[in-house]
Amino acid sequence: MSASSPGFVEALEQRDKGVRIVVQVTDLPGIQLAQRPRRVRVTTPVTTLRPGDHISTTARLLPPPGPARPGGYDFARDAFFQGIGAVGSIAGKIALTPPPSPMPRRLALAVAIDQARNALTERIATSGGGQAGAMAAALVTGKRGLINEATNNDLRAAGIYHIVSISGLHMVLAAGTIFWLARALLALSQTAALHWPVKKLAALAAMAGATGYCVFSGAEVATVRSLIMTLVMLGAILVDRPALSMRNLALAAIIVLLREPEAVLGPSFQMSFGAVAALIAFAERWQERPPDAAAASWPWPLRPLWLSAVGIVTTTMVATAATAPFGVFHFQTFNPFGLLGNALALPFVSLIVMPAAVFGVLAYPFGLDWPAWALMGWASGLVLQVAHWVAGIDRSTVVLPAFDSLALILFSLSLLWLTLWTTALRFLAALPLVGGLALASAPSRPDILIERDGSGVLVRGPEGKMVLAGKPSRFVLTQWLHADGDSRSPDDADLREGGRLRCARLRHPPAGWP
């Protein structure tokens, strides 16, 4: 429907073309209050808007779309929990109007944070330049709208898209940099070093910095999980006790689910917690092994370089194995060269990008942040070059057929059993793993898929390949093809071969057909 929608601009994100805004509706003529959406998300080519503006415009609004296919991602479910009742676009003029009432305090706080995030995003993206600057900005503020689809595809194919999704890696690097910096500065004072609890004061500074980073970057599921674990680990320093990592992860899961219970159904929660659980379990087993006497005798810098290389390769393999079932279930893709991409890209992120981000944020209030963003953009550009090179390798992205939720449940049970048990009983995880593999290897695939509005249909041909008729949306068609394990592009002319012939036969069925 088209409706005049006055409301407050709650959040704004710059994109390649125009902006996407979330509007907190203050009135919707002709719609009863009980049926009025609390928030709407719309796109507009107007780039002069600011969070906090009260606007009045005519927008084309639709209900949030459901899954593109049976068992697919349900945007309508997520929109419901976010309070978004409609999505659409603004094509006409937008007028700034006086609000009917003062802005609520909670909305004012959200607007102030979003204004600060947008200002810093623009500054970093401009200083970093191009897609490298867009990636650098996303790592600091969580705003990924300036990263174009080609860059996203390269990062996914190289297995390093997690770099632009703020999670444990970023939180640990940011908190660790602040902890080191605060402790080093305090140690410069003889009085502080001899009479103050320098380590605990540095931990408090790191806790404050990590909390600010989480809030400022949008507080997504993976970020909140990382923050909770980081706070617990730093809190252990304050009370002079060791941190129990698996318990920290359980505590983080409880808090995240109390805050957002719907997150358990999404890929962010599943992949984030799955990867961290596997890494913690592996680290606990790794510590029990005898030390490598040969490596211990190596001179500097061979030994730290060797340990870093082994650490990156090993943790990447563990995390990839833990998250692969969830990635295939939600996205129907697997990136076999993710190990190579992470081994080449993570040193730049760990040693240059994130430390530069911390120094840039600290220098930002004084206007001395440009060198940090330039350095961050340069290193991000190298990461993007690595991603583009790895993505260019043949079969860097393998499309696999979608399997049902029962197989995913078995994979999840296998991962939980393997990571939670510390005795030989953990090897029983092979039982649900084999069951999950058996179900995933023979998924049920529909023979006919029809677009919601009837604009297109995908039908399985006599040779088992899907044939397209009509013009469904590009996004929906991509979802259909991937779910069938079909790597063809939506623009592939081969999709329509045989379509007209089948339709002609259906219009003139042979004698004796019902």
Backbone torsions as a table, in degrees:
resi	resn	phi	psi	omega
1	MET	NA	158.3	173.1
2	SER	-106.7	132.2	-176.3
3	ALA	-148.5	148.7	173.5
4	SER	-78.2	119.6	-169.4
5	SER	-122.6	90.8	172.8
6	PRO	-80.5	144.5	178.7
7	GLY	176.1	173.2	178.1
8	PHE	-86.2	136.6	171.2
9	VAL	-75.5	107.9	-176.6
10	GLU	-84.7	-41.5	-179.1
11	ALA	-146.0	149.4	-177.2
12	LEU	-141.2	136.9	178.2
13	GLU	-134.0	123.4	176.5
14	GLN	-69.2	141.3	177.9
15	ARG	-130.8	177.9	179.9
16	ASP	-55.3	-42.2	-179.0
17	LYS	-127.4	104.9	179.3
18	GLY	78.6	-154.8	-178.1
19	VAL	-137.0	160.0	171.8
20	ARG	-116.5	128.9	-176.2
21	ILE	-125.0	151.4	170.9
22	VAL	-108.5	122.7	-177.0
23	VAL	-110.9	126.9	172.5
24	GLN	-87.8	110.2	-169.8
25	VAL	-70.9	133.1	174.2
26	THR	-104.3	-19.6	177.6
27	ASP	-163.1	150.9	175.8
28	LEU	-147.0	92.1	-174.6
29	PRO	-54.5	136.3	178.4
30	GLY	85.9	-4.8	-179.8
31	ILE	-115.6	126.4	179.4
32	GLN	-63.3	152.0	-175.7
33	LEU	-57.9	-39.5	-178.6
34	ALA	-66.8	-25.6	-178.4
35	GLN	-100.9	-1.3	-176.7
36	ARG	-78.0	130.0	176.1
37	PRO	-66.8	139.4	-179.6
38	ARG	-73.3	-39.3	177.6
39	ARG	-132.2	150.8	171.4
40	VAL	-131.4	147.4	177.3
41	ARG	-115.5	121.4	-175.3
42	VAL	-136.0	157.6	174.2
43	THR	-108.6	151.2	-179.5
44	THR	-153.0	146.5	175.3
45	PRO	-77.5	-9.2	-178.7
46	VAL	-74.5	122.5	-175.3
47	THR	-108.6	9.5	-177.6
48	THR	-96.3	-0.3	-179.4
49	LEU	-71.8	157.9	177.1
50	ARG	-135.5	146.6	173.6
51	PRO	-56.1	136.2	-178.1
52	GLY	101.2	-17.0	177.6
53	ASP	-65.3	140.4	170.6
54	HIS	-99.8	117.5	-172.2
55	ILE	-118.4	159.9	172.2
56	SER	-135.6	125.4	-177.0
57	THR	-156.8	167.3	174.6
58	THR	-102.1	121.5	-176.4
59	ALA	-122.2	150.1	173.4
60	ARG	-92.7	111.8	-173.1
61	LEU	-113.3	141.0	176.8
62	LEU	-133.5	156.6	173.7
63	PRO	-62.5	148.3	176.2
64	PRO	-55.6	132.3	-175.0
65	PRO	-69.8	144.9	175.1
66	GLY	-83.2	-164.9	-179.1
67	PRO	-62.4	142.2	176.9
68	ALA	-72.8	-19.4	179.5
69	ARG	-150.1	162.3	177.9
70	PRO	-59.0	125.7	179.8
71	GLY	83.5	3.2	-178.6
72	GLY	-82.1	-178.1	-179.0
73	TYR	-63.5	129.8	-177.2
74	ASP	-103.2	93.2	178.7
75	PHE	-65.1	-33.8	-179.0
76	ALA	-61.2	-36.6	178.3
77	ARG	-65.3	-47.4	179.5
78	ASP	-64.9	-38.8	179.0
79	ALA	-63.3	-36.5	178.8
80	PHE	-60.6	-46.8	-178.3
81	PHE	-72.0	-21.4	175.9
82	GLN	-87.3	-1.8	-179.3
83	GLY	76.8	17.4	179.3
84	ILE	-94.0	115.3	-175.3
85	GLY	-98.5	-10.2	-179.1
86	ALA	-158.9	153.9	176.3
87	VAL	-132.8	157.9	179.6
88	GLY	170.9	-150.1	-175.4
89	SER	-146.6	157.8	176.4
90	ILE	-115.0	120.7	-179.7
91	ALA	-108.3	-22.0	-175.9
92	GLY	-95.0	-161.3	-178.5
93	LYS	-76.3	151.9	177.0
94	ILE	-119.0	125.1	-178.9
95	ALA	-108.2	135.8	172.6
96	LEU	-83.2	124.2	-175.3
97	THR	-127.1	154.9	177.0
98	PRO	-68.3	138.4	-179.5
99	PRO	-70.7	147.6	179.3
100	PRO	-70.9	-18.8	-179.9
101	SER	-153.0	160.0	178.8
102	PRO	-60.4	151.1	-179.9
103	MET	-66.8	130.8	177.4
104	PRO	-58.9	150.6	-176.1
105	ARG	-61.0	-41.1	-178.8
106	ARG	-64.2	-39.9	177.8
107	LEU	-68.1	-38.4	179.1
108	ALA	-61.7	-39.0	178.0
109	LEU	-66.0	-44.7	178.7
110	ALA	-62.2	-39.0	179.3
111	VAL	-66.0	-43.6	-179.9
112	ALA	-61.4	-42.3	178.7
113	ILE	-64.9	-42.4	-178.3
114	ASP	-68.1	-36.0	176.4
115	GLN	-61.8	-43.6	179.2
116	ALA	-65.4	-40.7	179.0
117	ARG	-63.2	-43.1	-179.2
118	ASN	-66.2	-40.3	-180.0
119	ALA	-63.8	-43.3	-180.0
120	LEU	-70.8	-36.3	177.2
121	THR	-59.0	-46.1	179.9
122	GLU	-64.6	-39.7	-178.3
123	ARG	-66.0	-44.3	-179.0
124	ILE	-68.0	-44.6	-178.6
125	ALA	-62.3	-38.1	179.2
126	THR	-69.6	-42.6	-178.5
127	SER	-70.1	-40.0	-178.7
128	GLY	-73.5	-35.6	176.5
129	GLY	84.5	128.6	173.3
130	GLY	59.8	-149.0	-178.5
131	GLN	-69.8	-27.3	175.2
132	ALA	-64.4	-41.4	176.8
133	GLY	-67.0	-38.2	177.9
134	ALA	-63.2	-40.4	178.2
135	MET	-67.9	-42.1	178.6
136	ALA	-61.1	-41.2	178.7
137	ALA	-64.1	-39.7	179.8
138	ALA	-63.4	-33.5	-179.5
139	LEU	-69.9	-24.9	-178.0
140	VAL	-95.6	-46.1	-172.7
141	THR	-106.2	-10.2	-178.7
142	GLY	79.1	2.1	179.2
143	LYS	-87.1	109.0	-175.1
144	ARG	-105.3	9.2	-175.2
145	GLY	-65.8	-25.4	-178.5
146	LEU	-81.2	-10.9	177.5
147	ILE	-80.5	120.8	-176.1
148	ASN	-78.9	171.0	-173.8
149	GLU	-67.4	-33.1	179.4
150	ALA	-63.9	-42.3	178.0
151	THR	-66.3	-42.2	177.3
152	ASN	-59.3	-42.0	179.8
153	ASN	-64.3	-39.8	177.9
154	ASP	-63.8	-43.8	-179.7
155	LEU	-64.2	-39.0	178.7
156	ARG	-67.4	-45.2	-178.1
157	ALA	-63.7	-32.2	179.1
158	ALA	-83.5	-3.2	179.1
159	GLY	74.1	20.5	-177.4
160	ILE	-122.9	23.9	177.9
161	TYR	-64.6	-23.7	179.2
162	HIS	-61.5	-17.4	179.8
163	ILE	-63.3	-36.3	-178.0
164	VAL	-92.1	3.0	173.5
165	SER	-106.2	106.8	-171.4
166	ILE	-63.3	117.8	-176.6
167	SER	-147.3	-147.3	-172.2
168	GLY	-61.0	-41.1	-179.7
169	LEU	-57.2	-49.2	-177.4
170	HIS	-68.7	-41.4	-177.8
171	MET	-65.1	-42.7	179.7
172	VAL	-66.3	-42.9	179.8
173	LEU	-65.5	-41.9	179.6
174	ALA	-66.9	-49.1	-179.8
175	ALA	-64.2	-39.6	179.1
176	GLY	-64.2	-39.7	178.4
177	THR	-65.6	-42.8	178.7
178	ILE	-65.4	-41.5	178.9
179	PHE	-60.5	-47.6	-179.9
180	TRP	-63.3	-43.6	-177.6
181	LEU	-65.4	-45.5	-179.8
182	ALA	-64.7	-41.8	-179.4
183	ARG	-67.1	-39.7	179.7
184	ALA	-66.3	-40.6	179.6
185	LEU	-67.0	-41.4	178.6
186	LEU	-66.2	-34.0	-179.1
187	ALA	-69.7	-16.4	177.1
188	LEU	-69.3	-22.2	178.3
189	SER	-93.2	125.3	179.7
190	GLN	-64.0	-40.3	179.9
191	THR	-62.9	-46.7	-179.7
192	ALA	-64.6	-43.4	-177.0
193	ALA	-64.9	-33.1	-175.4
194	LEU	-92.1	-27.4	-170.7
195	HIS	-120.9	-14.3	-178.5
196	TRP	-106.1	151.8	174.7
197	PRO	-77.9	79.1	-171.8
198	VAL	-57.9	-43.6	-177.4
199	LYS	-62.9	-39.8	-179.2
200	LYS	-72.3	-37.0	176.9
201	LEU	-64.7	-38.9	176.4
202	ALA	-64.8	-37.0	177.4
203	ALA	-64.0	-40.6	177.6
204	LEU	-63.2	-41.5	177.8
205	ALA	-63.3	-41.1	178.8
206	ALA	-66.1	-37.1	177.8
207	MET	-64.5	-42.6	178.3
208	ALA	-65.4	-43.2	179.3
209	GLY	-64.1	-41.6	179.6
210	ALA	-65.0	-40.3	178.4
211	THR	-63.8	-44.6	177.7
212	GLY	-62.0	-39.0	178.6
213	TYR	-62.3	-42.3	-179.6
214	CYS	-63.8	-48.2	-178.8
215	VAL	-64.3	-44.2	-174.7
216	PHE	-70.4	-25.3	-177.1
217	SER	-94.1	6.7	174.0
218	GLY	106.0	-9.9	175.1
219	ALA	52.6	53.1	174.2
220	GLU	-76.1	173.5	-173.7
221	VAL	-57.6	-50.3	-178.1
222	ALA	-63.2	-35.2	-179.5
223	THR	-70.2	-42.5	178.9
224	VAL	-63.8	-42.4	177.3
225	ARG	-59.7	-43.9	179.5
226	SER	-65.1	-40.5	179.3
227	LEU	-62.0	-45.3	-177.8
228	ILE	-62.0	-45.9	179.7
229	MET	-64.2	-39.1	179.3
230	THR	-65.6	-41.9	179.4
231	LEU	-64.4	-39.8	179.3
232	VAL	-65.6	-42.9	-179.2
233	MET	-66.5	-40.9	176.7
234	LEU	-70.4	-33.5	176.5
235	GLY	-64.3	-30.6	177.2
236	ALA	-63.3	-31.5	176.5
237	ILE	-65.5	-36.8	-177.8
238	LEU	-67.1	-31.9	-177.3
239	VAL	-105.5	12.2	176.4
240	ASP	56.7	43.7	178.7
241	ARG	-132.5	149.5	177.1
242	PRO	-72.9	149.8	178.5
243	ALA	-89.3	133.3	177.1
244	LEU	-95.0	104.4	-166.5
245	SER	-63.3	-45.6	-177.2
246	MET	-65.8	-33.9	175.3
247	ARG	-68.0	-36.9	176.1
248	ASN	-59.6	-42.6	-179.9
249	LEU	-64.1	-41.7	177.9
250	ALA	-63.3	-41.9	177.7
251	LEU	-62.7	-42.4	178.3
252	ALA	-62.0	-41.5	179.6
253	ALA	-63.2	-41.7	180.0
254	ILE	-62.6	-45.2	-177.8
255	ILE	-66.9	-42.4	179.5
256	VAL	-62.6	-42.2	-178.2
257	LEU	-72.8	-30.5	173.7
258	LEU	-67.3	-34.7	-179.8
259	ARG	-79.7	-41.9	-178.4
260	GLU	-139.4	82.0	-176.7
261	PRO	-62.3	-26.6	-179.3
262	GLU	-71.9	-13.3	-176.5
263	ALA	-64.4	-23.9	-176.9
264	VAL	-63.0	-21.2	-179.2
265	LEU	-89.8	-6.5	-174.5
266	GLY	-98.2	159.4	-178.5
267	PRO	-67.0	-30.4	-177.7
268	SER	-62.5	-49.1	-179.9
269	PHE	-63.9	-48.4	-174.4
270	GLN	-64.6	-46.2	-177.0
271	MET	-73.4	-37.5	-178.6
272	SER	-66.0	-52.2	-177.7
273	PHE	-71.2	-33.5	177.3
274	GLY	-63.1	-45.0	-179.8
275	ALA	-64.5	-45.0	-177.1
276	VAL	-68.1	-39.2	177.8
277	ALA	-61.1	-43.0	179.3
278	ALA	-65.5	-40.5	-179.0
279	LEU	-67.3	-40.3	178.8
280	ILE	-65.2	-46.1	179.6
281	ALA	-61.3	-41.1	178.6
282	PHE	-65.3	-42.0	-180.0
283	ALA	-62.3	-38.0	178.7
284	GLU	-65.3	-38.8	177.4
285	ARG	-71.5	-36.6	-177.2
286	TRP	-64.3	-35.4	-179.5
287	GLN	-68.6	-20.6	-178.7
288	GLU	-81.9	-11.1	-176.8
289	ARG	-77.3	154.5	175.4
290	PRO	-69.4	146.1	-178.9
291	PRO	-66.2	151.3	179.2
292	ASP	-81.1	104.6	-176.1
293	ALA	-65.6	-35.6	-178.2
294	ALA	-65.6	-46.2	-179.5
295	ALA	-67.3	-32.4	-179.2
296	ALA	-64.4	-25.2	-178.3
297	SER	-89.3	-3.8	-178.9
298	TRP	-70.6	145.1	179.8
299	PRO	-77.5	163.1	173.5
300	TRP	-73.6	138.7	7.6
301	PRO	-101.0	15.3	-176.3
302	LEU	-62.8	-43.0	-175.8
303	ARG	-65.5	-51.1	178.5
304	PRO	-63.1	-34.9	177.5
305	LEU	-65.7	-41.1	178.3
306	TRP	-64.4	-44.4	179.6
307	LEU	-64.4	-39.0	178.9
308	SER	-65.1	-43.0	-179.6
309	ALA	-64.1	-45.8	179.0
310	VAL	-63.1	-39.6	-179.9
311	GLY	-63.2	-44.7	-179.3
312	ILE	-64.7	-46.6	-178.2
313	VAL	-64.2	-45.4	-176.2
314	THR	-67.3	-48.2	-178.8
315	THR	-65.2	-34.6	177.3
316	THR	-65.1	-42.7	178.9
317	MET	-63.1	-43.1	-179.3
318	VAL	-65.3	-47.9	-178.8
319	ALA	-65.1	-38.1	179.0
320	THR	-64.0	-44.0	179.2
321	ALA	-63.6	-37.2	-177.9
322	ALA	-72.7	-33.9	-174.4
323	THR	-97.2	-12.1	-176.5
324	ALA	-56.1	-45.5	179.7
325	PRO	-61.3	-38.4	-179.9
326	PHE	-70.3	-38.7	178.1
327	GLY	-63.9	-42.9	179.3
328	VAL	-67.2	-39.2	-178.9
329	PHE	-63.3	-45.2	-174.9
330	HIS	-86.4	-34.3	-172.5
331	PHE	-119.4	-9.3	179.1
332	GLN	57.1	31.4	177.5
333	THR	-133.9	151.9	174.3
334	PHE	-137.8	138.6	-176.7
335	ASN	-113.2	96.0	-174.4
336	PRO	-67.6	-17.4	-179.2
337	PHE	-101.4	20.7	177.9
338	GLY	-62.0	-32.8	178.6
339	LEU	-61.9	-43.8	179.2
340	LEU	-65.8	-44.8	-179.2
341	GLY	-61.3	-43.6	-179.7
342	ASN	-68.9	-39.6	-179.5
343	ALA	-62.2	-34.4	-178.5
344	LEU	-86.0	-31.9	-172.4
345	ALA	-92.4	-36.2	-173.0
346	LEU	-62.1	-35.3	176.5
347	PRO	-58.2	-38.4	177.5
348	PHE	-65.6	-40.6	-179.0
349	VAL	-67.5	-44.2	-175.1
350	SER	-72.8	-40.3	-171.7
351	LEU	-94.4	-22.7	-175.5
352	ILE	-123.0	-54.6	-169.5
353	VAL	-62.1	-56.3	-174.3
354	MET	-71.5	-42.2	173.1
355	PRO	-58.4	-39.6	177.4
356	ALA	-64.1	-35.4	178.4
357	ALA	-63.4	-42.8	179.5
358	VAL	-63.7	-46.7	179.5
359	PHE	-65.1	-34.4	177.9
360	GLY	-65.5	-42.9	179.0
361	VAL	-64.6	-40.3	179.3
362	LEU	-67.0	-33.2	-179.1
363	ALA	-86.8	-14.1	-175.1
364	TYR	-57.1	-45.7	-179.6
365	PRO	-61.8	-21.4	-178.5
366	PHE	-98.8	1.2	180.0
367	GLY	72.6	18.7	-177.9
368	LEU	-108.8	25.0	-169.9
369	ASP	-93.2	-10.6	-173.5
370	TRP	-57.1	-44.9	179.9
371	PRO	-59.5	-36.1	179.5
372	ALA	-65.7	-42.7	-179.3
373	TRP	-69.7	-34.8	177.4
374	ALA	-64.9	-42.7	177.3
375	LEU	-64.8	-41.7	179.3
376	MET	-63.6	-40.4	178.0
377	GLY	-66.1	-39.1	178.1
378	TRP	-61.8	-47.2	179.9
379	ALA	-67.0	-37.7	177.3
380	SER	-64.4	-35.7	176.2
381	GLY	-61.9	-38.2	176.3
382	LEU	-65.0	-39.6	177.8
383	VAL	-62.1	-41.6	179.4
384	LEU	-67.1	-35.0	175.7
385	GLN	-64.4	-40.8	175.8
386	VAL	-61.3	-45.8	-179.3
387	ALA	-61.2	-42.7	-179.2
388	HIS	-65.3	-39.2	179.5
389	TRP	-66.5	-45.6	179.8
390	VAL	-65.8	-39.7	179.8
391	ALA	-63.5	-25.5	-179.9
392	GLY	-78.5	-9.3	177.6
393	ILE	-70.5	138.9	-178.4
394	ASP	-57.6	133.1	179.3
395	ARG	60.8	38.0	173.9
396	SER	-70.5	-22.2	174.0
397	THR	-124.5	119.7	179.6
398	VAL	-107.2	124.0	179.3
399	VAL	-91.6	126.9	-178.1
400	LEU	-119.7	148.2	179.8
401	PRO	-63.4	147.9	177.4
402	ALA	-71.7	139.3	174.9
403	PHE	-113.5	167.2	-172.6
404	ASP	-84.1	174.5	-173.1
405	SER	-68.8	-25.3	179.6
406	LEU	-63.3	-40.9	177.0
407	ALA	-63.0	-39.7	179.3
408	LEU	-65.4	-38.0	177.8
409	ILE	-62.1	-42.0	178.8
410	LEU	-65.3	-41.1	176.4
411	PHE	-61.7	-41.3	-179.7
412	SER	-65.0	-42.6	177.5
413	LEU	-61.6	-40.2	178.5
414	SER	-62.3	-44.6	-180.0
415	LEU	-64.7	-44.3	179.6
416	LEU	-63.0	-44.1	-178.9
417	TRP	-63.2	-42.2	-177.4
418	LEU	-68.1	-35.4	-175.1
419	THR	-88.5	-27.9	-175.7
420	LEU	-86.2	-31.9	178.4
421	TRP	-81.8	143.7	177.7
422	THR	-114.2	-1.5	179.6
423	THR	-103.8	-173.9	-179.8
424	ALA	-65.0	-14.2	178.0
425	LEU	-62.7	-19.1	-178.4
426	ARG	-63.9	-21.7	-179.3
427	PHE	-72.1	-12.2	173.7
428	LEU	-67.9	-9.3	175.4
429	ALA	-61.0	-16.6	178.9
430	ALA	-65.1	-27.7	-177.3
431	LEU	-64.9	-56.8	177.1
432	PRO	-66.1	-26.3	178.1
433	LEU	-64.7	-45.4	178.6
434	VAL	-63.2	-40.8	178.2
435	GLY	-63.1	-41.8	178.3
436	GLY	-64.4	-41.3	178.4
437	LEU	-64.2	-38.4	179.7
438	ALA	-63.6	-43.2	179.5
439	LEU	-70.8	-39.4	-177.8
440	ALA	-70.0	-27.1	-178.4
441	SER	-77.9	-15.3	179.0
442	ALA	-132.4	64.6	-177.3
443	PRO	-74.0	154.7	174.4
444	SER	-85.0	128.0	-177.2
445	ARG	-121.1	130.2	-179.5
446	PRO	-68.1	151.9	178.4
447	ASP	-92.3	-19.7	-179.5
448	ILE	-137.2	131.1	174.4
449	LEU	-127.4	130.2	-174.9
450	ILE	-122.9	132.2	176.9
451	GLU	-62.8	149.7	-175.4
452	ARG	-56.0	-40.0	-178.1
453	ASP	-93.8	8.6	178.5
454	GLY	76.5	12.8	-176.1
455	SER	-77.6	-12.6	-179.1
456	GLY	-162.3	158.9	-179.7
457	VAL	-144.8	143.8	176.6
458	LEU	-120.3	121.5	-173.6
459	VAL	-123.1	138.9	179.4
460	ARG	-76.1	126.6	-178.4
461	GLY	-81.4	179.6	-176.4
462	PRO	-65.3	-23.8	179.7
463	GLU	-94.3	6.9	178.7
464	GLY	92.2	-9.3	179.3
465	LYS	-88.0	149.0	-177.7
466	MET	-79.1	142.6	180.0
467	VAL	-120.7	134.8	-174.9
468	LEU	-100.4	139.0	170.9
469	ALA	-135.0	140.9	-177.7
470	GLY	85.5	-166.7	-176.9
471	LYS	-135.0	76.7	173.9
472	PRO	-70.9	166.5	179.3
473	SER	-64.4	151.7	-177.8
474	ARG	-60.7	-40.5	-179.8
475	PHE	-62.5	-47.3	-179.0
476	VAL	-62.8	-43.7	-179.4
477	LEU	-62.7	-39.9	177.5
478	THR	-62.4	-41.8	178.4
479	GLN	-62.7	-42.0	179.4
480	TRP	-62.1	-47.4	-177.3
481	LEU	-64.6	-45.8	-180.0
482	HIS	-62.2	-40.3	-179.9
483	ALA	-64.1	-24.7	178.5
484	ASP	-91.0	1.0	-177.3
485	GLY	75.7	22.5	-176.2
486	ASP	-100.9	119.2	-176.6
487	SER	-89.2	6.0	-179.2
488	ARG	-67.2	149.4	177.3
489	SER	-76.9	151.4	175.4
490	PRO	-59.7	-20.1	179.6
491	ASP	-91.1	1.2	-177.3
492	ASP	-66.5	122.7	-179.4
493	ALA	-64.8	-22.9	-179.3
494	ASP	-64.5	-19.5	-179.0
495	LEU	-64.1	-28.4	-175.1
496	ARG	-98.9	-0.4	179.2
497	GLU	-68.5	124.4	-179.8
498	GLY	91.0	-9.9	-177.5
499	GLY	-65.5	-44.9	-178.4
500	ARG	-66.5	-37.9	-179.2
501	LEU	-63.7	-42.9	-179.7
502	ARG	-64.6	-43.3	-179.7
503	CYS	-63.2	-38.7	179.4
504	ALA	-63.9	-40.2	179.2
505	ARG	-65.9	-35.0	179.3
506	LEU	-71.1	-32.0	178.6
507	ARG	-71.4	-25.6	-178.9
508	HIS	-128.6	74.6	-177.2
509	PRO	-68.2	151.4	178.6
510	PRO	-64.0	161.1	178.6
511	ALA	-62.3	137.9	179.6
512	GLY	96.4	-10.1	176.3
513	TRP	-73.9	147.4	177.7
514	PRO	-69.5	NA	NA
